[in-house]
Amino acid sequence: MQRLQSIDILRLFAMFLVIWGHCVQFLLTSDYLDEPAFVYIYSFHLPLFFMISGLFVHRQSLTARTCGEQLLVKARQLLLPCLTWGLLMSAANIVQALLSGTPSANSLLDTLMNNFWFLKSLFVCFLLWYVSITLLRRRWLALIVSLLISQCITEWSVQWSYPTFVIGIFIAPYLNELLHYRRRIALIALVIGGLLLVFWNRSHLSIPSVYTWADLTPGAILANIGLRLYKIAVNTALSLGLIALFLGLESRLQASSQPAVLVRLASWGRLTLGIYIIHTLIIIVRERLCPTLLCCDSLNPWLFNIVIAPLMAAVLLLVSVGITRLIMLLPRLAFFCLGTPWTKPQSASTGR
């Protein structure tokens, strides 16, 4: 049950990639699907998060919590912040509509459904797995049934999130072997992922859902299945390779003289939920109030993709870390805004 600080650093790295992708997406007025940084970052960074989450479902199942108790914890961690911020965003929409004199285009239901989709997708993954393993008992049967069901859930990209999530679950019992053979696994997985990535393009970010299959020929359906398997293979190979690669930092983090930089990065890696929420809100505020601020259309595309966007992402990450830490200083506020455990105020001691 010892915490792997190397995985915390990997979480932070994955969150940096998320922010980098969002900088590319929102700081240009052109089609972000034409930007190479966005297309390649989105080949693995979100699946990486879901595989990491799946890795630790195994550890959570070792506790005495029932399925319902675990889902309540996940609802508090993942859905409560969506509700809190969704209500605040809806209130802001109303104020903006009153000040501008034009009705808001975003209803309360739309805001609650669409904000922070990543957190909702992760909750659905937990829900689907917990219910499947509770009802079906056998892991492989639960895997097959839940995978088939997941491919029919197009909301919040569950059809792409869930496969790497359950792969993480099935890797978890072999975490010691993964640590021992991390160099070989990282090399093999990253080489395979790199070779598969040669064929990756923007079309793989928008593969048609299973609901379009009724209008397709058998050959087109097989091609669609092949595209799905290819995308899952890219997601899995790159995610597994990065997990194995970052596990190489664990020995240094467990040493008596821990590198201060790595320890600091690991501590930030435990704040990824807050970083995700705060940086998203900053981007939304910019889009609403001043969409021309920091617009980078005039820059060289390659310079922006490879240099400017990651630098902006690093600054935004640091700002989000700082704001998240400020929120966590107030436990009640952190409970509603970040889904942290509820803490009761300690009564003052009256003893002499």
For each residue, the residues with C-beta under 8 A, 3 or more apart:
1: 59 62
2:
3: 8
4: 7 8 247 250
5: 8 9 249 250 253 254 262 263 266 269
6: 9 10 246 247 248 249 250 253 266
7: 4 10 11 52 55 243 246 247 269
8: 3 4 5 11 12 265 266 267 268 269 270
9: 5 6 12 13 246 249 262 265 266 269
10: 6 7 13 14 48 52 242 243 246 269
11: 7 8 14 15 49 52 269 270 272
12: 8 9 15 16 265 266 268 269 272 317
13: 9 10 16 17 242 246
14: 10 11 17 18 45 48 49 52 272
15: 11 12 18 19 269 272 275 276 317
16: 12 13 19 20 310 313 314 317
17: 13 14 20 21 41 45
18: 14 15 21 22 45 46 276 279
19: 15 16 22 23 275 279 313 316 317 320
20: 16 17 23 24 37 41 309 310 313
21: 17 18 24 25 37 38 41 42 45
22: 18 19 25 26 279 280 283 313
23: 19 20 26 27 309 310 312 313 316
24: 20 21 27 28 32 35 37 38 41 304 305 309
25: 21 22 28 32 38
26: 22 23 283 286 287
27: 23 24 294 295 296 304 309 312
28: 24 25 32 35 295 296 297 304
29: 295 297
30: 34 35 297
31: 34
32: 24 25 28 35 38
33: 38 39 202 205
34: 30 31 202
35: 24 28 30 32 38 39 301 305
36: 39 40 305
37: 20 21 24 40 41 305 306 309
38: 21 24 25 32 33 35 41 42 305
39: 33 35 36 42 43 200 201 202 205
40: 36 37 43 197 200
41: 17 20 21 24 37 38 44 45
42: 21 38 39 45 46 205
43: 39 40 197 200 204 234 235 238
44: 41 47 48 193 234 235 238 239 242
45: 14 17 18 21 41 42 48 49
46: 18 42 49 50 118 157 160 161
47: 44 50 51 160 161 163 164 235 236 238 239
48: 10 14 44 45 51 52 164 238 239 242 243
49: 11 14 45 46 52 53 118 122
50: 46 47 53 54 121 122 125 161 162 164 165 168
51: 47 48 54 55 164 165 167 168 171 236 239 240 243
52: 7 10 11 14 48 49 55 56 168 243
53: 49 50 56 57 122 125 126 165 168
54: 50 51 57 125 164 165 166 167 168 169 171 172
55: 7 51 52 58 168 169 171 172 175 243
56: 52 53 59 60 172
57: 53 54 60 61 126 129 168 169 172
58: 55 61 62 169 172 173
59: 1 56 62 172
60: 56 57 63 65 70
61: 57 58
62: 1 58 59
63: 60
64:
65: 60 69 70 73
66: 69 70
67: 70 71 130 131 133 134
68: 71 72
69: 65 66 72 73
70: 60 65 66 67 73 74 126 130
71: 67 68 74 75 126 127 130
72: 68 69 75 76
73: 65 69 70 76 77
74: 70 71 77 78 79 123 126 127
75: 71 72 78 79 80 123
76: 72 73 79 80 339 341
77: 73 74 80 81 273 339
78: 74 75 81 82 119 120 122 123 126 273 339
79: 74 75 76 82 83 119 120 123 339
80: 75 76 77 83 84 335 336 339
81: 77 78 84 85 116 119 273 277 336 337 338 339
82: 78 79 85 86 112 115 116 119 120
83: 79 80 86 87 112
84: 80 81 87 88 336 337
85: 81 82 88 89 115 116 277 281 337
86: 82 83 89 90 108 111 112 115
87: 83 84 90 91 108 112
88: 84 85 91 92
89: 85 86 92 93 106 111 115 284
90: 86 87 93 94 106 108 111 112
91: 87 88 94 95
92: 88 89 95 96
93: 89 90 96 97 104 106 111
94: 90 91 97 98 104
95: 91 92 98 99
96: 92 93 99 100 104 288
97: 93 94 100 101 102 103 104
98: 94 95 101
99: 95 96
100: 96 97
101: 97 98
102: 97
103: 97
104: 93 94 96 97 107
105:
106: 89 90 93 110 111
107: 104 110 111
108: 86 87 90 111 112
109: 112 113
110: 106 107 113 114
111: 86 89 90 93 106 107 108 114 115
112: 82 83 86 87 90 108 109 115
113: 109 110
114: 110 111 117
115: 82 85 86 89 111 112 280
116: 81 82 85 119 120 276 277 280
117: 114 120 121 156 157
118: 46 49 121 122 156 276
119: 78 79 81 82 116 122 123 273 276
120: 78 79 82 116 117 123 124 156
121: 50 117 118 124 125 156 157 158 161
122: 49 50 53 78 118 119 125 126 161 165
123: 74 75 78 79 119 120 126 127
124: 120 121 127 128 153 155 156 158 161 162
125: 50 53 54 121 122 128 129 150 158 161 162 165
126: 53 57 70 71 74 78 122 123 129 130
127: 71 74 123 124 130 131
128: 124 125 131 132 146 149 150 153 158 162
129: 57 125 126 132 133 142 146 165 166 169
130: 67 70 71 126 127 133 134
131: 67 127 128 134 135
132: 128 129 135 136 142 143 145 146 149
133: 67 129 130 136 137 139 142
134: 67 130 131 137
135: 131 132 142
136: 132 133 141 142 145
137: 133 134 141 142
138: 141 142
139: 133 142 143 170
140: 143 144
141: 136 137 138 144 145
142: 129 132 133 135 136 137 138 139 145 146
143: 132 139 140 146 147 166 170
144: 140 141 147 148
145: 132 136 141 142 148 149
146: 128 129 132 142 143 149 150 162 166
147: 143 144 150 151 162 163 166
148: 144 145 151 152
149: 128 132 145 146 152 153
150: 125 128 146 147 153 158 159 161 162 163
151: 147 148 159 210 228
152: 148 149 159 210 211
153: 124 128 149 150 156 158 159 162
154: 157 158 159 209 211
155: 124 158
156: 117 118 120 121 124 153 161
157: 46 117 121 154 160 161
158: 121 124 125 128 150 153 154 155 161 162
159: 150 151 152 153 154 162 209 210
160: 46 47 157 163 231 232 235
161: 46 47 50 121 122 124 125 150 156 157 158 164 165
162: 50 124 125 128 146 147 150 153 158 159 165 166
163: 47 147 150 160 166 167 232 235 236
164: 47 48 50 51 54 161 167 168 232 235 236 239
165: 50 51 53 54 122 125 129 161 162 168 169
166: 54 129 143 146 147 162 163 169 170
167: 51 54 163 164 170 171 236 240
168: 50 51 52 53 54 55 57 164 165 171 172
169: 54 55 57 58 129 165 166 172
170: 139 143 166 167 173
171: 51 54 55 167 168 174 175 178 240
172: 54 55 56 57 58 59 168 169 175
173: 58 170
174: 171 177 178
175: 55 171 172 178 179
176: 179 180
177: 174 180 181
178: 171 174 175 181 182 185 243 244 247
179: 175 176 182 247 250
180: 176 177
181: 177 178 184 185 244
182: 178 179 185 186 244 245 247 248
183: 186 187 244 248
184: 181 187 188
185: 178 181 182 188 189 240 241 244
186: 182 183 189 190 241 242 244 245 248
187: 183 184 190 191 241
188: 184 185 191 192 241
189: 185 186 192 193 237 238 240 241 244
190: 186 187 193 194 237 238 241 242 245
191: 187 188 194 195
192: 188 189 195 196 237 241
193: 44 189 190 196 197 234 237 238 241
194: 190 191 197 198
195: 191 192 198
196: 192 193 199 200 230 233 234 237
197: 40 43 193 194 200 234 238
198: 194 195
199: 196 230
200: 39 40 43 196 197 204 234
201: 39 204
202: 33 34 39 205 206
203: 206 207
204: 43 200 201 207 227 230 231 234
205: 33 39 42 202
206: 202 203
207: 203 204 224 227 228 231
208: 212 213 224
209: 154 159 212
210: 151 152 159 213
211: 152 154 214
212: 208 209 215 216
213: 208 210 216 221 224
214: 211
215: 212
216: 212 213 220 221 224
217: 220 221
218: 221 222
219: 222 223
220: 216 217 223 224
221: 213 216 217 218 224 225
222: 218 219 225 226
223: 219 220 226 227
224: 207 208 213 216 220 221 227 228
225: 221 222 228 229
226: 222 223 229 230
227: 204 207 223 224 230 231
228: 151 207 224 225 231 232
229: 225 226 232 233
230: 196 199 204 226 227 233 234
231: 160 204 207 227 228 234 235
232: 160 163 164 228 229 235 236
233: 196 229 230 236 237
234: 43 44 193 196 197 200 204 230 231 237 238
235: 43 44 47 160 163 164 231 232 238 239
236: 47 51 163 164 167 232 233 239 240
237: 189 190 192 193 196 233 234 240 241
238: 43 44 47 48 189 190 193 197 234 235 241 242
239: 44 47 48 51 164 235 236 242 243
240: 51 167 171 185 189 236 237 243 244
241: 185 186 187 188 189 190 192 193 237 238 244 245
242: 10 13 44 48 186 190 238 239 245 246
243: 7 10 48 51 52 55 178 239 240 246 247
244: 178 181 182 183 185 186 189 240 241 247 248
245: 182 186 190 241 242 248
246: 6 7 9 10 13 242 243 249
247: 4 6 7 178 179 182 243 244 250
248: 6 182 183 186 244 245 251
249: 5 6 9 246 252 253 262
250: 4 5 6 179 247 253 254
251: 248 254 255
252: 249 255 258 259 262
253: 5 6 249 250 258 259 262 263 266
254: 5 250 251 258
255: 251 252 258
256:
257:
258: 252 253 254 255 262 263
259: 252 253 262 263
260: 263 264
261: 264 265
262: 5 9 249 252 253 258 259 265 266
263: 5 253 258 259 260 266 267
264: 260 261 267 268
265: 8 9 12 261 262 268 269
266: 5 6 8 9 12 253 262 263 269 270
267: 8 263 264 270 271
268: 8 12 264 265 271 275 321
269: 5 7 8 9 10 11 12 15 265 266 272
270: 8 11 266 267
271: 267 268 274 275 321 324 325 328
272: 11 12 14 15 269 275 276
273: 77 78 81 119 276 277 338 339
274: 271 277 278 320 323 324 327 328 338
275: 15 19 268 271 272 278 279 317 320 321 324
276: 15 18 116 118 119 272 273 279 280
277: 81 85 116 273 274 280 281 337 338
278: 274 275 281 282 319 320 323 324
279: 18 19 22 275 276 282 283 316 317 319 320
280: 22 115 116 276 277 283 284
281: 85 277 278 284 285
282: 278 279 285 286 316 319 320
283: 22 26 279 280 286 287
284: 89 280 281 287 288
285: 281 282 288 289
286: 26 282 283 289 290 291 293 294
287: 26 283 284 291
288: 96 284 285 291
289: 285 286
290: 286 293
291: 286 287 288 295
292: 295
293: 286 290
294: 27 286 312
295: 27 28 29 291 292
296: 27 28 299 304 308 309
297: 28 29 30
298:
299: 296 303 304 308
300: 303 304
301: 35 304 305
302: 305 306
303: 299 300 306 307 308
304: 24 27 28 296 299 300 301 307 308 309
305: 24 35 36 37 38 301 302 308 309
306: 37 302 303 309 310
307: 303 304 310 311
308: 296 299 303 304 305 311 312
309: 20 23 24 27 37 296 304 305 306 312 313
310: 16 20 23 306 307 313 314
311: 307 308 314 315
312: 23 27 294 308 309 315 316
313: 16 19 20 22 23 309 310 316 317
314: 16 310 311 317 318
315: 311 312 318 319
316: 19 23 279 282 312 313 319 320
317: 12 15 16 19 275 279 313 314 320 321
318: 314 315 321 322
319: 278 279 282 315 316 322 323
320: 19 274 275 278 279 282 316 317 323 324
321: 268 271 275 317 318 324 325
322: 318 319 325 326
323: 274 278 319 320 326 327
324: 271 274 275 278 320 321 327 328 338
325: 271 321 322 328 329
326: 322 323 329
327: 274 323 324 330 333 334 337 338
328: 271 274 324 325 331 334 338 340
329: 325 326
330: 327 333 334
331: 328 334 335 340 342 343
332: 335 336 342 343
333: 327 330 336 337
334: 327 328 330 331 337 338 340
335: 80 331 332 338 339 340 341 342 343
336: 80 81 84 332 333
337: 81 84 85 277 327 333 334
338: 81 273 274 277 324 327 328 334 335
339: 76 77 78 79 80 81 273 335
340: 328 331 334 335
341: 76 335
342: 331 332 335
343: 331 332 335
344:
345:
346:
347:
348:
349:
350:
351:
352:
